[in-house]
């Protein structure tokens, strides 16, 4: 299994597949890189895909430095540099989208294009209450009970009705590959503390924001706000899509995102 020891203090597990321009895939809170599998299978025909586990998630380990979006963005920048991949296409989902924002703002020389899925620029109102509730639930519940509740924010009712076994498998996978409770709590705190909204106009690379119209984790208003803040940013809404629309609507997600990547890879 490939690991890299980074100067930021993290030992990062990563996977590499395909040939072509480099594409870095950054996953969300508590999720490991396997959640990009449906995308990697499609992307690898056109791009060299690098997916990895964030600090505190899956097989990646780190020092005792408190987690933050900025620190995880520094990990991502160090990974890109160590693999000699920059500049690269960057795609992040949920917490991964926040990491992608910070990476692009702090290291624009490493970024060719930017994709932000299920994103936000500042956690206020609904998002602030939701992240605080998740932290409180983590403090009170065992992990299975936590994820049985948490999945209600991530998956749509339609998907749950059609694919109950897939939802159960997703919960089991989360528990099996889950970070330690304290590290997961720190990731949710990083979600809560994330605030780039006033700096997003500094982003100059071609950018795409996608949202699910039925996203109960981060409703579309937050993604629209990010779209408005980034100059010339493209926007796509998945009708009745949830927070993990890369999984629920994988075929359409792959079509939309590949179109964006290929238009900006000429």
For each residue, the residues with C-beta under 8 A, 3 or more apart:
1: 13 59
2: 13 14 15 16
3: 11 12 13 14 59
4: 11 12 14 79 82 83
5: 10 11
6: 9 10 11 12 75 78 79 82
7: 78
8: 62 71 74 75 78
9: 6 62 63 65
10: 5 6 55 60 61 62 63 75 78
11: 3 4 5 6 60 61 62
12: 3 4 6 52 53 55 60 75 79
13: 1 2 3 33 52 53 58 59 60
14: 2 3 4 33 50 51 52 53 79
15: 2 33 40 49 50 51 52
16: 2 48 49 50
17: 40 44 48 49
18: 40 43 44 45 46 47 48 49
19: 44 48
20: 46 47 48 265
21: 47 48 88 89 112 265
22: 47 48 50 80 83 85 86 88 89
23: 43 47 48 49 50 88 89 90 91 261
24: 50 51 76 79 80 85 88 89 90 91
25: 33 36 39 40 49 50 51 52 91 92 96
26: 52 54 76 90 91 92 93 96 97 99 100
27: 31 32 33 35 36 51 53 54 57 92 93 94 95 96
28: 31 35 92 93 94 95 96 97 118
29: 94 95 184 187 188 191
30: 57 174 178 179 184 187
31: 27 28 35 57 94 174
32: 27 35 53 57 58 59 177
33: 13 14 15 25 27 36 51 52 53 58
34: 37 173 177
35: 27 28 31 32 93 244 246 247
36: 25 27 33 39 40 49 51 246
37: 34 40 41
38: 41 42 246 247 250 254
39: 25 36 42 43 49 91 246 250 253 254 257
40: 15 17 18 25 36 37 43 44 49 51
41: 37 38 44
42: 38 39 45 254 258
43: 18 23 39 40 46 47 49 254 258 261
44: 17 18 19 40 41 47 48 49
45: 18 42
46: 18 20 43 258 261 262 265
47: 18 20 21 22 23 43 44 89 261 265
48: 16 17 18 19 20 21 22 23 44 85
49: 15 16 17 18 23 25 36 39 40 43 44
50: 14 15 16 22 23 24 25 79 83 85 88
51: 14 15 24 25 27 33 36 40
52: 12 13 14 15 25 26 33 60 79
53: 12 13 14 27 32 33 57 58 59 60
54: 26 27 57 58 60 72 75 95 96 99 187
55: 10 12 60 61 62 67 71 72 75
56: 60 62 67 179 180 183 184 186 187
57: 27 30 31 32 53 54 60 177 179 183 187
58: 13 32 33 53 54 177 179
59: 1 3 13 32 53
60: 10 11 12 13 52 53 54 55 56 57
61: 10 11 55
62: 8 9 10 11 55 56 65 75
63: 9 10
64:
65: 9 62 71
66: 71 186
67: 55 56 71 72 183 186 187 189 190
68: 71 72 190 193
69: 72 73 95 98 99 101 102 190 193 194
70: 73 74 102 106
71: 8 55 65 66 67 68 74 75
72: 54 55 67 68 69 75 76 95 99 102 190
73: 69 70 76 77 99 100 102 103 106 107
74: 8 70 71 77 78 106
75: 6 8 10 12 54 55 62 71 72 78 79
76: 24 26 72 73 79 80 99 100 103
77: 73 74 80 81 103 106 107 110
78: 6 7 8 10 74 75 81 82
79: 4 6 12 14 24 50 52 75 76 82 83
80: 22 24 76 77 83 85 86 88 107 110
81: 77 78 84 86 110
82: 4 6 78 79
83: 4 22 50 79 80
84: 81
85: 22 24 48 50 80 88
86: 22 80 81 107 109 110 111
87: 109 110 111 112
88: 21 22 23 24 50 80 85 110 111 112
89: 21 22 23 24 47 111 112 113 115 261 264 265
90: 23 24 26 100 103 104 111 112 113 114 115
91: 23 24 25 26 39 96 100 114 115 117 257
92: 25 26 27 28 95 96 97 98 99 100 101 115 116 117 119
93: 26 27 28 35 96 97 117 118 244 246
94: 27 28 29 31 97 98 117 118 119 191 217 218 243
95: 27 28 29 54 69 72 92 98 99 187 190 191
96: 25 26 27 28 54 91 92 93 99 100 117
97: 26 28 92 93 94 100 101 116 117 118 119 120
98: 69 92 94 95 101 102 119 120 190 191 194 196
99: 26 54 69 72 73 76 92 95 96 102 103
100: 26 73 76 90 91 92 96 97 103 104 114 115 116
101: 69 92 97 98 104 105 114 116 119 121 196 200 203 226
102: 69 70 72 73 98 99 105 106 196
103: 73 76 77 90 99 100 106 107 110 111
104: 90 100 101 107 108 111 114 203 205
105: 101 102 108 196 199 200 202 203
106: 70 73 74 77 102 103
107: 73 77 80 86 103 104 110 111
108: 104 105 111 203 204 205
109: 86 87
110: 77 80 81 86 87 88 103 107
111: 86 87 88 89 90 103 104 107 108 114 205
112: 21 87 88 89 90 205 264 265
113: 89 90 205 206 207 208 260 261 264
114: 90 91 100 101 104 111 203 205 206 207 208 230
115: 89 90 91 92 100 207 208 209 210 257 260
116: 92 97 100 101 119 207 208 209 210 223 226
117: 91 92 93 94 96 97 209 210 211 245 246
118: 28 93 94 97 210 211 212 215 217 218 223 243 244 245
119: 92 94 97 98 101 116 209 211 218 222 223 226
120: 97 98 123 127 194 218 222 223 225 226
121: 101 194 195 196 197 200 222 225 226 229
122: 194 195 196 197 225
123: 120 127 128 131 191 192 193 194 195
124: 127 128
125: 128 129
126: 129 130 219
127: 120 123 124 130 131 218 222
128: 123 124 125 131 132 192
129: 125 126 132 133
130: 126 127 133 134 153 217
131: 123 127 128 134 135 188 189 191 192
132: 128 129 135 136 192
133: 129 130 136 137
134: 130 131 137 138 150 188
135: 131 132 138 139 185 188 189 192
136: 132 133 139 140
137: 133 134 140 141 146 149 150
138: 134 135 141 146 181 184 185 188
139: 135 136 185
140: 136 137
141: 137 138 145 146 149
142: 145 146
143: 146 147 174 175 178 181
144: 147 148 171 175
145: 141 142 148 149
146: 137 138 141 142 143 149 150
147: 143 144 150 151 171 174 175
148: 144 145 151 171
149: 137 141 145 146 152
150: 134 137 146 147 153 154
151: 147 148 154 155 160 167 170 171
152: 149 155 216
153: 130 150 216 217 243
154: 150 151 217 242 243 244
155: 151 152 159 160 167 170 242 243 244 248
156: 159 160 212 214 240 241 242 248
157: 160 161
158: 161 162 240
159: 155 156 162 163 166 167 242 248
160: 151 155 156 157 163 164 167
161: 157 158 164
162: 158 159
163: 159 160 166 167
164: 160 161 167 168
165: 168 169
166: 159 163 169 170
167: 151 155 159 160 163 164 170 171
168: 164 165 171 172
169: 165 166 172 173
170: 151 155 166 167 173 174 247
171: 144 147 148 151 167 168 174 175
172: 168 169 175 176
173: 34 169 170 176 177
174: 30 31 143 147 170 171 177 178
175: 143 144 147 171 172 178
176: 172 173
177: 32 34 57 58 173 174
178: 30 143 174 175 184
179: 30 56 57 58 183 184 187
180: 56 183 184
181: 138 143 184 185
182: 185 186
183: 56 57 67 179 180 186 187
184: 29 30 56 138 178 179 180 181 187 188
185: 135 138 139 181 182 188 189
186: 56 66 67 182 183 189 190
187: 29 30 54 56 57 67 95 179 183 184 190 191
188: 29 131 134 135 138 184 185 191 192
189: 67 131 135 185 186 192 193
190: 67 68 69 72 95 98 186 187 193 194
191: 29 94 95 98 123 131 187 188 194
192: 123 128 131 132 135 188 189
193: 68 69 123 189 190
194: 69 98 120 121 122 123 190 191
195: 121 122 123 198
196: 98 101 102 105 121 122 199 200
197: 121 122 200 225 226 229
198: 195 201
199: 105 196 202
200: 101 105 121 196 197 203 226 229 230
201: 198 229 230 231
202: 105 199
203: 101 104 105 108 114 200 207 230 231 233
204: 108 231
205: 104 108 111 112 113 114
206: 113 114 232 234 260 264
207: 113 114 115 116 203 230 232 233 234
208: 113 114 115 116 233 234 235 236 256 257 260
209: 115 116 117 119 223 224 226 227 230 233 234 235 236
210: 115 116 117 118 223 235 236 237 238 245 253 256 257
211: 117 118 119 215 218 220 222 223 224 235 236 237 238 241 245
212: 118 156 215 220 237 238 240 241 242 243 245 248 249
213: 220 237 238 239 240 241
214: 156 240 241 242
215: 118 211 212 218 219 220 241 242 243 245
216: 152 153 219 242 243
217: 94 118 130 153 154 242 243
218: 94 118 119 120 127 211 215 222 223 243
219: 126 215 216 222
220: 211 212 213 215 223 224 237
221: 224 225
222: 119 120 121 127 211 218 219 225 226
223: 116 118 119 120 209 210 211 218 220 226 227 235
224: 209 211 220 221 227 228 235
225: 120 121 122 197 221 222 228 229
226: 101 116 119 120 121 197 200 209 222 223 229 230 233
227: 209 223 224 230 233 234 235
228: 224 225 233
229: 121 197 200 201 225 226 233
230: 114 200 201 203 207 209 226 227 233
231: 201 203 204
232: 206 207
233: 203 207 208 209 226 227 228 229 230
234: 206 207 208 209 227 260
235: 208 209 210 211 223 224 227
236: 208 209 210 211 256
237: 210 211 212 213 220 241
238: 210 211 212 213 241 245 248 249 252 253
239: 213
240: 156 158 212 213 214
241: 156 211 212 213 214 215 237 238 245 248 249
242: 154 155 156 159 212 214 215 216 217 245 248
243: 94 118 153 154 155 212 215 216 217 218
244: 35 93 118 154 155 247 248
245: 117 118 210 211 212 215 238 241 242 248 249 253
246: 35 36 38 39 93 117 249 250 253
247: 35 38 170 244 250
248: 155 156 159 212 238 241 242 244 245
249: 212 238 241 245 246 252 253
250: 38 39 246 247 253 254
251: 254 255
252: 238 249 255 256
253: 39 210 238 245 246 249 250 256 257
254: 38 39 42 43 250 251 257 258
255: 251 252 258 259
256: 208 210 236 252 253 259 260
257: 39 91 115 208 210 253 254 260 261
258: 42 43 46 254 255 261 262
259: 255 256 262 263
260: 113 115 206 208 234 256 257 263 264
261: 23 43 46 47 89 113 257 258 264 265
262: 46 258 259 265 266
263: 259 260 266
264: 89 112 113 206 260 261
265: 20 21 46 47 89 112 261 262
266: 262 263
